[in-house]
């Protein structure tokens, strides 16, 4: 499945989760799915927990997050010593 097909699995609707990107047909946000992955939850565990969610849906979240970050400019943070 190519990136465009994956991205089409993500929906933006102001009536759902205040317009945050969600997996199409669900109320699961991209942010939530990526957060689960960051915490070490596996694809399999996520799929088991959320009926109807597929591996491709999770890949779509990662693809969407990647594309979103490509056009973001980051400024280095300078933290002062405590």
PyMOL Python script that loads the backbone (N, CA, C, O; Angstrom):
from pymol import cmd

cmd.read_pdbstr("""\
ATOM      1  N   UNK A   1       0.858  -1.178   0.000  1.00  0.00           N
ATOM      2  CA  UNK A   1       0.000   0.000   0.000  1.00  0.00           C
ATOM      3  C   UNK A   1       0.901   1.237   0.000  1.00  0.00           C
ATOM      4  O   UNK A   1       1.806   1.347   0.827  1.00  0.00           O
ATOM      5  N   UNK A   2       0.653   2.170  -0.931  1.00  0.00           N
ATOM      6  CA  UNK A   2       1.500   3.362  -1.007  1.00  0.00           C
ATOM      7  C   UNK A   2       1.045   4.433  -0.009  1.00  0.00           C
ATOM      8  O   UNK A   2      -0.006   4.314   0.621  1.00  0.00           O
ATOM      9  N   UNK A   3       1.860   5.473   0.114  1.00  0.00           N
ATOM     10  CA  UNK A   3       1.580   6.539   1.093  1.00  0.00           C
ATOM     11  C   UNK A   3       0.229   7.202   0.884  1.00  0.00           C
ATOM     12  O   UNK A   3      -0.477   7.481   1.853  1.00  0.00           O
ATOM     13  N   UNK A   4      -0.145   7.460  -0.376  1.00  0.00           N
ATOM     14  CA  UNK A   4      -1.427   8.119  -0.628  1.00  0.00           C
ATOM     15  C   UNK A   4      -2.598   7.248  -0.192  1.00  0.00           C
ATOM     16  O   UNK A   4      -3.578   7.751   0.358  1.00  0.00           O
ATOM     17  N   UNK A   5      -2.499   5.950  -0.434  1.00  0.00           N
ATOM     18  CA  UNK A   5      -3.556   5.040   0.002  1.00  0.00           C
ATOM     19  C   UNK A   5      -3.638   5.007   1.528  1.00  0.00           C
ATOM     20  O   UNK A   5      -4.725   4.949   2.102  1.00  0.00           O
ATOM     21  N   UNK A   6      -2.470   5.043   2.172  1.00  0.00           N
ATOM     22  CA  UNK A   6      -2.454   5.057   3.644  1.00  0.00           C
ATOM     23  C   UNK A   6      -3.065   6.356   4.171  1.00  0.00           C
ATOM     24  O   UNK A   6      -3.899   6.333   5.076  1.00  0.00           O
ATOM     25  N   UNK A   7      -2.648   7.477   3.603  1.00  0.00           N
ATOM     26  CA  UNK A   7      -3.136   8.775   4.069  1.00  0.00           C
ATOM     27  C   UNK A   7      -4.652   8.884   3.925  1.00  0.00           C
ATOM     28  O   UNK A   7      -5.297   9.562   4.724  1.00  0.00           O
ATOM     29  N   UNK A   8      -5.226   8.233   2.927  1.00  0.00           N
ATOM     30  CA  UNK A   8      -6.685   8.255   2.741  1.00  0.00           C
ATOM     31  C   UNK A   8      -7.425   7.546   3.868  1.00  0.00           C
ATOM     32  O   UNK A   8      -8.644   7.676   3.983  1.00  0.00           O
ATOM     33  N   UNK A   9      -6.710   6.803   4.695  1.00  0.00           N
ATOM     34  CA  UNK A   9      -7.318   6.146   5.851  1.00  0.00           C
ATOM     35  C   UNK A   9      -7.479   7.115   7.032  1.00  0.00           C
ATOM     36  O   UNK A   9      -8.080   6.771   8.049  1.00  0.00           O
ATOM     37  N   UNK A  10      -6.936   8.325   6.881  1.00  0.00           N
ATOM     38  CA  UNK A  10      -7.006   9.327   7.945  1.00  0.00           C
ATOM     39  C   UNK A  10      -8.046  10.374   7.553  1.00  0.00           C
ATOM     40  O   UNK A  10      -8.083  10.831   6.410  1.00  0.00           O
ATOM     41  N   UNK A  11      -8.879  10.743   8.505  1.00  0.00           N
ATOM     42  CA  UNK A  11      -9.941  11.728   8.255  1.00  0.00           C
ATOM     43  C   UNK A  11      -9.759  12.949   9.145  1.00  0.00           C
ATOM     44  O   UNK A  11      -9.300  12.854  10.283  1.00  0.00           O
ATOM     45  N   UNK A  12     -10.129  14.090   8.596  1.00  0.00           N
ATOM     46  CA  UNK A  12     -10.145  15.348   9.343  1.00  0.00           C
ATOM     47  C   UNK A  12     -11.566  15.895   9.256  1.00  0.00           C
ATOM     48  O   UNK A  12     -12.041  16.243   8.175  1.00  0.00           O
ATOM     49  N   UNK A  13     -12.233  15.968  10.390  1.00  0.00           N
ATOM     50  CA  UNK A  13     -13.620  16.426  10.413  1.00  0.00           C
ATOM     51  C   UNK A  13     -13.822  17.253  11.675  1.00  0.00           C
ATOM     52  O   UNK A  13     -13.644  16.736  12.778  1.00  0.00           O
ATOM     53  N   UNK A  14     -14.191  18.527  11.540  1.00  0.00           N
ATOM     54  CA  UNK A  14     -14.360  19.373  12.725  1.00  0.00           C
ATOM     55  C   UNK A  14     -15.404  18.837  13.708  1.00  0.00           C
ATOM     56  O   UNK A  14     -15.415  19.224  14.876  1.00  0.00           O
ATOM     57  N   UNK A  15     -16.275  17.949  13.237  1.00  0.00           N
ATOM     58  CA  UNK A  15     -17.306  17.383  14.111  1.00  0.00           C
ATOM     59  C   UNK A  15     -16.791  16.185  14.924  1.00  0.00           C
ATOM     60  O   UNK A  15     -17.465  15.719  15.842  1.00  0.00           O
ATOM     61  N   UNK A  16     -15.607  15.695  14.583  1.00  0.00           N
ATOM     62  CA  UNK A  16     -15.030  14.544  15.288  1.00  0.00           C
ATOM     63  C   UNK A  16     -13.727  14.958  15.935  1.00  0.00           C
ATOM     64  O   UNK A  16     -12.793  15.389  15.259  1.00  0.00           O
ATOM     65  N   UNK A  17     -13.670  14.826  17.246  1.00  0.00           N
ATOM     66  CA  UNK A  17     -12.464  15.156  18.022  1.00  0.00           C
ATOM     67  C   UNK A  17     -11.920  16.543  17.694  1.00  0.00           C
ATOM     68  O   UNK A  17     -10.707  16.738  17.611  1.00  0.00           O
ATOM     69  N   UNK A  18     -12.814  17.492  17.510  1.00  0.00           N
ATOM     70  CA  UNK A  18     -12.474  18.895  17.250  1.00  0.00           C
ATOM     71  C   UNK A  18     -11.536  19.038  16.045  1.00  0.00           C
ATOM     72  O   UNK A  18     -10.681  19.923  16.015  1.00  0.00           O
ATOM     73  N   UNK A  19     -11.704  18.163  15.061  1.00  0.00           N
ATOM     74  CA  UNK A  19     -10.931  18.275  13.840  1.00  0.00           C
ATOM     75  C   UNK A  19      -9.563  17.625  13.865  1.00  0.00           C
ATOM     76  O   UNK A  19      -8.818  17.722  12.890  1.00  0.00           O
ATOM     77  N   UNK A  20      -9.213  16.959  14.967  1.00  0.00           N
ATOM     78  CA  UNK A  20      -7.930  16.263  14.996  1.00  0.00           C
ATOM     79  C   UNK A  20      -7.971  15.123  13.983  1.00  0.00           C
ATOM     80  O   UNK A  20      -9.039  14.569  13.724  1.00  0.00           O
ATOM     81  N   UNK A  21      -6.821  14.766  13.404  1.00  0.00           N
ATOM     82  CA  UNK A  21      -6.808  13.647  12.469  1.00  0.00           C
ATOM     83  C   UNK A  21      -7.112  12.336  13.195  1.00  0.00           C
ATOM     84  O   UNK A  21      -6.520  12.028  14.230  1.00  0.00           O
ATOM     85  N   UNK A  22      -8.047  11.573  12.629  1.00  0.00           N
ATOM     86  CA  UNK A  22      -8.455  10.292  13.211  1.00  0.00           C
ATOM     87  C   UNK A  22      -8.398   9.202  12.141  1.00  0.00           C
ATOM     88  O   UNK A  22      -8.414   9.482  10.942  1.00  0.00           O
ATOM     89  N   UNK A  23      -8.332   7.956  12.603  1.00  0.00           N
ATOM     90  CA  UNK A  23      -8.450   6.831  11.685  1.00  0.00           C
ATOM     91  C   UNK A  23      -9.888   6.862  11.173  1.00  0.00           C
ATOM     92  O   UNK A  23     -10.835   6.862  11.960  1.00  0.00           O
ATOM     93  N   UNK A  24     -10.045   6.888   9.850  1.00  0.00           N
ATOM     94  CA  UNK A  24     -11.369   6.986   9.221  1.00  0.00           C
ATOM     95  C   UNK A  24     -12.321   5.942   9.796  1.00  0.00           C
ATOM     96  O   UNK A  24     -11.975   4.765   9.904  1.00  0.00           O
ATOM     97  N   UNK A  25     -13.516   6.383  10.161  1.00  0.00           N
ATOM     98  CA  UNK A  25     -14.538   5.487  10.690  1.00  0.00           C
ATOM     99  C   UNK A  25     -14.409   5.214  12.178  1.00  0.00           C
ATOM    100  O   UNK A  25     -15.155   4.408  12.733  1.00  0.00           O
ATOM    101  N   UNK A  26     -13.451   5.892  12.835  1.00  0.00           N
ATOM    102  CA  UNK A  26     -13.263   5.716  14.277  1.00  0.00           C
ATOM    103  C   UNK A  26     -13.157   7.080  14.943  1.00  0.00           C
ATOM    104  O   UNK A  26     -13.227   8.117  14.284  1.00  0.00           O
ATOM    105  N   UNK A  27     -12.990   7.061  16.237  1.00  0.00           N
ATOM    106  CA  UNK A  27     -12.697   8.277  16.992  1.00  0.00           C
ATOM    107  C   UNK A  27     -11.283   8.179  17.580  1.00  0.00           C
ATOM    108  O   UNK A  27     -10.946   8.883  18.532  1.00  0.00           O
ATOM    109  N   UNK A  28     -10.471   7.303  17.002  1.00  0.00           N
ATOM    110  CA  UNK A  28      -9.095   7.126  17.451  1.00  0.00           C
ATOM    111  C   UNK A  28      -8.198   8.116  16.719  1.00  0.00           C
ATOM    112  O   UNK A  28      -8.078   8.065  15.495  1.00  0.00           O
ATOM    113  N   UNK A  29      -7.567   9.020  17.474  1.00  0.00           N
ATOM    114  CA  UNK A  29      -6.724  10.030  16.851  1.00  0.00           C
ATOM    115  C   UNK A  29      -5.357   9.454  16.478  1.00  0.00           C
ATOM    116  O   UNK A  29      -4.870   8.496  17.078  1.00  0.00           O
ATOM    117  N   UNK A  30      -4.767  10.076  15.472  1.00  0.00           N
ATOM    118  CA  UNK A  30      -3.405   9.728  15.074  1.00  0.00           C
ATOM    119  C   UNK A  30      -2.487   9.909  16.278  1.00  0.00           C
ATOM    120  O   UNK A  30      -1.631   9.068  16.550  1.00  0.00           O
ATOM    121  N   UNK A  31      -2.670  10.995  16.984  1.00  0.00           N
ATOM    122  CA  UNK A  31      -1.861  11.305  18.165  1.00  0.00           C
ATOM    123  C   UNK A  31      -1.927  10.159  19.181  1.00  0.00           C
ATOM    124  O   UNK A  31      -0.904   9.763  19.739  1.00  0.00           O
ATOM    125  N   UNK A  32      -3.120   9.633  19.418  1.00  0.00           N
ATOM    126  CA  UNK A  32      -3.306   8.559  20.388  1.00  0.00           C
ATOM    127  C   UNK A  32      -2.591   7.285  19.945  1.00  0.00           C
ATOM    128  O   UNK A  32      -1.900   6.650  20.741  1.00  0.00           O
ATOM    129  N   UNK A  33      -2.755   6.914  18.682  1.00  0.00           N
ATOM    130  CA  UNK A  33      -2.130   5.691  18.175  1.00  0.00           C
ATOM    131  C   UNK A  33      -0.607   5.813  18.205  1.00  0.00           C
ATOM    132  O   UNK A  33       0.078   4.883  18.629  1.00  0.00           O
ATOM    133  N   UNK A  34      -0.078   6.942  17.761  1.00  0.00           N
ATOM    134  CA  UNK A  34       1.371   7.140  17.779  1.00  0.00           C
ATOM    135  C   UNK A  34       1.872   7.139  19.224  1.00  0.00           C
ATOM    136  O   UNK A  34       2.953   6.623  19.506  1.00  0.00           O
ATOM    137  N   UNK A  35       1.104   7.704  20.121  1.00  0.00           N
ATOM    138  CA  UNK A  35       1.473   7.689  21.542  1.00  0.00           C
ATOM    139  C   UNK A  35       1.543   6.276  22.095  1.00  0.00           C
ATOM    140  O   UNK A  35       2.452   5.952  22.859  1.00  0.00           O
ATOM    141  N   UNK A  36       0.590   5.435  21.717  1.00  0.00           N
ATOM    142  CA  UNK A  36       0.634   4.033  22.155  1.00  0.00           C
ATOM    143  C   UNK A  36       1.904   3.354  21.659  1.00  0.00           C
ATOM    144  O   UNK A  36       2.571   2.639  22.408  1.00  0.00           O
ATOM    145  N   UNK A  37       2.231   3.583  20.395  1.00  0.00           N
ATOM    146  CA  UNK A  37       3.450   2.991  19.833  1.00  0.00           C
ATOM    147  C   UNK A  37       4.692   3.501  20.563  1.00  0.00           C
ATOM    148  O   UNK A  37       5.621   2.736  20.822  1.00  0.00           O
ATOM    149  N   UNK A  38       4.705   4.783  20.891  1.00  0.00           N
ATOM    150  CA  UNK A  38       5.844   5.375  21.608  1.00  0.00           C
ATOM    151  C   UNK A  38       6.014   4.774  22.998  1.00  0.00           C
ATOM    152  O   UNK A  38       7.123   4.725  23.529  1.00  0.00           O
ATOM    153  N   UNK A  39       4.917   4.321  23.578  1.00  0.00           N
ATOM    154  CA  UNK A  39       4.972   3.688  24.901  1.00  0.00           C
ATOM    155  C   UNK A  39       5.365   2.220  24.821  1.00  0.00           C
ATOM    156  O   UNK A  39       5.498   1.551  25.846  1.00  0.00           O
ATOM    157  N   UNK A  40       5.552   1.716  23.597  1.00  0.00           N
ATOM    158  CA  UNK A  40       5.985   0.340  23.429  1.00  0.00           C
ATOM    159  C   UNK A  40       4.879  -0.660  23.175  1.00  0.00           C
ATOM    160  O   UNK A  40       5.128  -1.865  23.146  1.00  0.00           O
ATOM    161  N   UNK A  41       3.647  -0.175  22.990  1.00  0.00           N
ATOM    162  CA  UNK A  41       2.538  -1.070  22.678  1.00  0.00           C
ATOM    163  C   UNK A  41       2.722  -1.537  21.230  1.00  0.00           C
ATOM    164  O   UNK A  41       2.997  -0.724  20.347  1.00  0.00           O
ATOM    165  N   UNK A  42       2.574  -2.825  20.987  1.00  0.00           N
ATOM    166  CA  UNK A  42       2.804  -3.375  19.654  1.00  0.00           C
ATOM    167  C   UNK A  42       1.585  -3.189  18.756  1.00  0.00           C
ATOM    168  O   UNK A  42       0.475  -2.944  19.229  1.00  0.00           O
ATOM    169  N   UNK A  43       1.817  -3.311  17.458  1.00  0.00           N
ATOM    170  CA  UNK A  43       0.719  -3.275  16.492  1.00  0.00           C
ATOM    171  C   UNK A  43      -0.339  -4.300  16.893  1.00  0.00           C
ATOM    172  O   UNK A  43      -1.531  -3.997  16.929  1.00  0.00           O
ATOM    173  N   UNK A  44       0.111  -5.508  17.190  1.00  0.00           N
ATOM    174  CA  UNK A  44      -0.818  -6.601  17.530  1.00  0.00           C
ATOM    175  C   UNK A  44      -1.672  -6.268  18.742  1.00  0.00           C
ATOM    176  O   UNK A  44      -2.874  -6.533  18.755  1.00  0.00           O
ATOM    177  N   UNK A  45      -1.048  -5.685  19.761  1.00  0.00           N
ATOM    178  CA  UNK A  45      -1.792  -5.332  20.973  1.00  0.00           C
ATOM    179  C   UNK A  45      -2.846  -4.258  20.683  1.00  0.00           C
ATOM    180  O   UNK A  45      -3.960  -4.313  21.203  1.00  0.00           O
ATOM    181  N   UNK A  46      -2.482  -3.291  19.855  1.00  0.00           N
ATOM    182  CA  UNK A  46      -3.435  -2.229  19.505  1.00  0.00           C
ATOM    183  C   UNK A  46      -4.605  -2.819  18.719  1.00  0.00           C
ATOM    184  O   UNK A  46      -5.763  -2.498  18.988  1.00  0.00           O
ATOM    185  N   UNK A  47      -4.307  -3.668  17.761  1.00  0.00           N
ATOM    186  CA  UNK A  47      -5.345  -4.288  16.936  1.00  0.00           C
ATOM    187  C   UNK A  47      -6.276  -5.145  17.790  1.00  0.00           C
ATOM    188  O   UNK A  47      -7.487  -5.153  17.572  1.00  0.00           O
ATOM    189  N   UNK A  48      -5.712  -5.868  18.763  1.00  0.00           N
ATOM    190  CA  UNK A  48      -6.537  -6.690  19.658  1.00  0.00           C
ATOM    191  C   UNK A  48      -7.463  -5.826  20.509  1.00  0.00           C
ATOM    192  O   UNK A  48      -8.604  -6.203  20.773  1.00  0.00           O
ATOM    193  N   UNK A  49      -6.969  -4.670  20.935  1.00  0.00           N
ATOM    194  CA  UNK A  49      -7.739  -3.793  21.825  1.00  0.00           C
ATOM    195  C   UNK A  49      -8.855  -3.049  21.089  1.00  0.00           C
ATOM    196  O   UNK A  49      -9.916  -2.803  21.665  1.00  0.00           O
ATOM    197  N   UNK A  50      -8.629  -2.690  19.831  1.00  0.00           N
ATOM    198  CA  UNK A  50      -9.591  -1.860  19.099  1.00  0.00           C
ATOM    199  C   UNK A  50     -10.130  -2.629  17.894  1.00  0.00           C
ATOM    200  O   UNK A  50      -9.502  -2.676  16.837  1.00  0.00           O
ATOM    201  N   UNK A  51     -11.284  -3.217  18.073  1.00  0.00           N
ATOM    202  CA  UNK A  51     -11.929  -4.025  17.040  1.00  0.00           C
ATOM    203  C   UNK A  51     -12.105  -3.223  15.750  1.00  0.00           C
ATOM    204  O   UNK A  51     -12.551  -2.076  15.781  1.00  0.00           O
ATOM    205  N   UNK A  52     -11.759  -3.821  14.637  1.00  0.00           N
ATOM    206  CA  UNK A  52     -11.915  -3.168  13.345  1.00  0.00           C
ATOM    207  C   UNK A  52     -10.684  -2.417  12.888  1.00  0.00           C
ATOM    208  O   UNK A  52     -10.552  -2.115  11.702  1.00  0.00           O
ATOM    209  N   UNK A  53      -9.771  -2.106  13.813  1.00  0.00           N
ATOM    210  CA  UNK A  53      -8.540  -1.412  13.444  1.00  0.00           C
ATOM    211  C   UNK A  53      -7.600  -2.417  12.778  1.00  0.00           C
ATOM    212  O   UNK A  53      -7.509  -3.569  13.203  1.00  0.00           O
ATOM    213  N   UNK A  54      -6.906  -1.972  11.734  1.00  0.00           N
ATOM    214  CA  UNK A  54      -6.013  -2.863  10.997  1.00  0.00           C
ATOM    215  C   UNK A  54      -4.567  -2.371  11.063  1.00  0.00           C
ATOM    216  O   UNK A  54      -4.284  -1.242  11.467  1.00  0.00           O
ATOM    217  N   UNK A  55      -3.678  -3.249  10.657  1.00  0.00           N
ATOM    218  CA  UNK A  55      -2.262  -2.907  10.574  1.00  0.00           C
ATOM    219  C   UNK A  55      -2.077  -1.698   9.656  1.00  0.00           C
ATOM    220  O   UNK A  55      -1.271  -0.813   9.943  1.00  0.00           O
ATOM    221  N   UNK A  56      -2.820  -1.665   8.558  1.00  0.00           N
ATOM    222  CA  UNK A  56      -2.725  -0.555   7.615  1.00  0.00           C
ATOM    223  C   UNK A  56      -3.188   0.759   8.241  1.00  0.00           C
ATOM    224  O   UNK A  56      -2.651   1.820   7.920  1.00  0.00           O
ATOM    225  N   UNK A  57      -4.179   0.697   9.133  1.00  0.00           N
ATOM    226  CA  UNK A  57      -4.629   1.906   9.835  1.00  0.00           C
ATOM    227  C   UNK A  57      -3.508   2.469  10.702  1.00  0.00           C
ATOM    228  O   UNK A  57      -3.303   3.682  10.756  1.00  0.00           O
ATOM    229  N   UNK A  58      -2.792   1.586  11.375  1.00  0.00           N
ATOM    230  CA  UNK A  58      -1.684   2.024  12.236  1.00  0.00           C
ATOM    231  C   UNK A  58      -0.553   2.576  11.374  1.00  0.00           C
ATOM    232  O   UNK A  58       0.047   3.596  11.712  1.00  0.00           O
ATOM    233  N   UNK A  59      -0.265   1.908  10.270  1.00  0.00           N
ATOM    234  CA  UNK A  59       0.748   2.419   9.341  1.00  0.00           C
ATOM    235  C   UNK A  59       0.339   3.785   8.803  1.00  0.00           C
ATOM    236  O   UNK A  59       1.185   4.658   8.607  1.00  0.00           O
ATOM    237  N   UNK A  60      -0.958   3.969   8.565  1.00  0.00           N
ATOM    238  CA  UNK A  60      -1.454   5.258   8.084  1.00  0.00           C
ATOM    239  C   UNK A  60      -1.185   6.354   9.109  1.00  0.00           C
ATOM    240  O   UNK A  60      -0.826   7.473   8.742  1.00  0.00           O
ATOM    241  N   UNK A  61      -1.354   6.041  10.385  1.00  0.00           N
ATOM    242  CA  UNK A  61      -1.066   7.023  11.440  1.00  0.00           C
ATOM    243  C   UNK A  61       0.401   7.428  11.404  1.00  0.00           C
ATOM    244  O   UNK A  61       0.727   8.610  11.512  1.00  0.00           O
ATOM    245  N   UNK A  62       1.281   6.449  11.251  1.00  0.00           N
ATOM    246  CA  UNK A  62       2.712   6.752  11.190  1.00  0.00           C
ATOM    247  C   UNK A  62       3.051   7.562   9.941  1.00  0.00           C
ATOM    248  O   UNK A  62       3.855   8.492  10.002  1.00  0.00           O
ATOM    249  N   UNK A  63       2.450   7.216   8.828  1.00  0.00           N
ATOM    250  CA  UNK A  63       2.686   7.942   7.594  1.00  0.00           C
ATOM    251  C   UNK A  63       2.189   9.376   7.704  1.00  0.00           C
ATOM    252  O   UNK A  63       2.875  10.307   7.282  1.00  0.00           O
ATOM    253  N   UNK A  64       0.996   9.559   8.272  1.00  0.00           N
ATOM    254  CA  UNK A  64       0.440  10.894   8.456  1.00  0.00           C
ATOM    255  C   UNK A  64       1.348  11.732   9.362  1.00  0.00           C
ATOM    256  O   UNK A  64       1.628  12.894   9.066  1.00  0.00           O
ATOM    257  N   UNK A  65       1.803  11.137  10.461  1.00  0.00           N
ATOM    258  CA  UNK A  65       2.682  11.855  11.387  1.00  0.00           C
ATOM    259  C   UNK A  65       3.989  12.245  10.703  1.00  0.00           C
ATOM    260  O   UNK A  65       4.488  13.354  10.897  1.00  0.00           O
ATOM    261  N   UNK A  66       4.538  11.341   9.909  1.00  0.00           N
ATOM    262  CA  UNK A  66       5.780  11.624   9.183  1.00  0.00           C
ATOM    263  C   UNK A  66       5.589  12.786   8.224  1.00  0.00           C
ATOM    264  O   UNK A  66       6.395  13.716   8.202  1.00  0.00           O
ATOM    265  N   UNK A  67       4.523  12.735   7.430  1.00  0.00           N
ATOM    266  CA  UNK A  67       4.259  13.814   6.468  1.00  0.00           C
ATOM    267  C   UNK A  67       4.008  15.145   7.175  1.00  0.00           C
ATOM    268  O   UNK A  67       4.405  16.198   6.678  1.00  0.00           O
ATOM    269  N   UNK A  68       3.355  15.099   8.321  1.00  0.00           N
ATOM    270  CA  UNK A  68       3.082  16.316   9.083  1.00  0.00           C
ATOM    271  C   UNK A  68       4.376  16.952   9.584  1.00  0.00           C
ATOM    272  O   UNK A  68       4.496  18.177   9.619  1.00  0.00           O
ATOM    273  N   UNK A  69       5.331  16.131   9.967  1.00  0.00           N
ATOM    274  CA  UNK A  69       6.592  16.648  10.498  1.00  0.00           C
ATOM    275  C   UNK A  69       7.544  17.135   9.412  1.00  0.00           C
ATOM    276  O   UNK A  69       8.451  17.919   9.692  1.00  0.00           O
ATOM    277  N   UNK A  70       7.351  16.686   8.188  1.00  0.00           N
ATOM    278  CA  UNK A  70       8.256  17.075   7.108  1.00  0.00           C
ATOM    279  C   UNK A  70       8.255  18.569   6.855  1.00  0.00           C
ATOM    280  O   UNK A  70       9.281  19.119   6.452  1.00  0.00           O
ATOM    281  N   UNK A  71       7.159  19.232   7.074  1.00  0.00           N
ATOM    282  CA  UNK A  71       7.092  20.664   6.800  1.00  0.00           C
ATOM    283  C   UNK A  71       7.190  21.511   8.069  1.00  0.00           C
ATOM    284  O   UNK A  71       6.932  22.714   8.040  1.00  0.00           O
ATOM    285  N   UNK A  72       7.560  20.884   9.170  1.00  0.00           N
ATOM    286  CA  UNK A  72       7.662  21.593  10.437  1.00  0.00           C
ATOM    287  C   UNK A  72       9.089  22.078  10.657  1.00  0.00           C
ATOM    288  O   UNK A  72      10.047  21.341  10.424  1.00  0.00           O
ATOM    289  N   UNK A  73       9.221  23.307  11.102  1.00  0.00           N
ATOM    290  CA  UNK A  73      10.523  23.867  11.427  1.00  0.00           C
ATOM    291  C   UNK A  73      10.689  23.807  12.941  1.00  0.00           C
ATOM    292  O   UNK A  73       9.826  24.263  13.692  1.00  0.00           O
ATOM    293  N   UNK A  74      11.792  23.249  13.370  1.00  0.00           N
ATOM    294  CA  UNK A  74      12.043  23.129  14.802  1.00  0.00           C
ATOM    295  C   UNK A  74      13.126  24.109  15.228  1.00  0.00           C
ATOM    296  O   UNK A  74      14.119  24.305  14.528  1.00  0.00           O
ATOM    297  N   UNK A  75      12.919  24.707  16.366  1.00  0.00           N
ATOM    298  CA  UNK A  75      13.906  25.585  16.959  1.00  0.00           C
ATOM    299  C   UNK A  75      14.523  24.854  18.132  1.00  0.00           C
ATOM    300  O   UNK A  75      13.803  24.274  18.945  1.00  0.00           O
ATOM    301  N   UNK A  76      15.848  24.869  18.234  1.00  0.00           N
ATOM    302  CA  UNK A  76      16.472  24.168  19.359  1.00  0.00           C
ATOM    303  C   UNK A  76      16.069  24.821  20.687  1.00  0.00           C
ATOM    304  O   UNK A  76      15.999  26.044  20.801  1.00  0.00           O
ATOM    305  N   UNK A  77      15.813  23.986  21.665  1.00  0.00           N
ATOM    306  CA  UNK A  77      15.480  24.477  22.990  1.00  0.00           C
ATOM    307  C   UNK A  77      16.736  24.516  23.825  1.00  0.00           C
ATOM    308  O   UNK A  77      17.489  23.543  23.879  1.00  0.00           O
ATOM    309  N   UNK A  78      16.960  25.626  24.469  1.00  0.00           N
ATOM    310  CA  UNK A  78      18.098  25.745  25.372  1.00  0.00           C
ATOM    311  C   UNK A  78      17.543  25.713  26.777  1.00  0.00           C
ATOM    312  O   UNK A  78      16.838  26.626  27.206  1.00  0.00           O
ATOM    313  N   UNK A  79      17.866  24.667  27.474  1.00  0.00           N
ATOM    314  CA  UNK A  79      17.395  24.537  28.844  1.00  0.00           C
ATOM    315  C   UNK A  79      18.475  25.016  29.798  1.00  0.00           C
ATOM    316  O   UNK A  79      19.638  24.630  29.683  1.00  0.00           O
ATOM    317  N   UNK A  80      18.082  25.851  30.729  1.00  0.00           N
ATOM    318  CA  UNK A  80      19.033  26.352  31.704  1.00  0.00           C
ATOM    319  C   UNK A  80      19.238  25.291  32.766  1.00  0.00           C
ATOM    320  O   UNK A  80      18.289  24.604  33.145  1.00  0.00           O
ATOM    321  N   UNK A  81      20.461  25.146  33.253  1.00  0.00           N
ATOM    322  CA  UNK A  81      20.719  24.151  34.311  1.00  0.00           C
ATOM    323  C   UNK A  81      19.896  24.476  35.557  1.00  0.00           C
ATOM    324  O   UNK A  81      19.655  25.639  35.878  1.00  0.00           O
ATOM    325  N   UNK A  82      19.478  23.429  36.240  1.00  0.00           N
ATOM    326  CA  UNK A  82      18.662  23.609  37.443  1.00  0.00           C
ATOM    327  C   UNK A  82      19.475  24.104  38.609  1.00  0.00           C
ATOM    328  O   UNK A  82      18.936  24.305  39.697  1.00  0.00           O
TER     329      UNK A  82
END
""", "prot")
cmd.dss("prot")
cmd.show_as("cartoon", "prot")
cmd.util.cbc("prot")
cmd.orient("prot")
